């Protein structure tokens, strides 16, 4: 089994943040990222983009792990 490198950890943390944020949106209609950084502010959009990229990266890792 391979160990996680720094990029893997960053992606994992971002995916967890995104998942928790979507959970809050779904359960309470509360967007934590928007509450902290402003509704669709430049920094909010950066956070959302990074979470999306991290999810794609995580999907690629999952595909690699599934082939072993």
N, C-alpha and C positions, 0 to 999 in steps of 0.2 A: 504494500500500500504506500502511495506517495505522500510526502508531507506537504503541507500548504506553504507556499512562499508568500512574500509580502503582498503581491498583487492579489493573490487568492484571498487573503484575509481582508483586504480593503473591499474587494468585491462582495465577500460574504457579509461584512458589516453593512454595506450599502443596501444589499438585498434585504437584510433584516430590518433596517430602518424603513425601507419602502414598504415591506410587508406590514410592519406595525402601523405605519401611517395609513395604509389602505384599510386595515382593521378598524382604526379609529374613525375613518370616513364612513365605513359601512355600518358600524355599530352606533356611532354618536353624531354623524355628520360633522365631524371635527377634523380639519386638515391641520395637523401639527406643523408641517413645513410652512404652510401659508401663515399660520399664527405666529411663527417665529420670524420669518423673513419677509412677510407681506404677500398678499394674494397676487400671484404671477409676476412678482418682482424679478429682476434680472437674476438675483441669487437663488430665488426659488426655482426658476427655470433651470439653472445650472444644477441644483440638487436633483430635480426630477430627471434631467438628462443623465447625470452620473448614475442614478439608480437604474435607469433603463439600460445603460451600457453595462452595468454590473450584472444585470439579469441576463443579458445576452452572453456575457462572459461565463456566468454560472451555467447556462444551458450548454455551452461548448465544453466546459469541464465535465458536466454530467454525461454528455455524449461520449467523451473520451473514457470515462470510468465505466460506462456501460459496455464498452468494447472489450474490456479486459476479462 
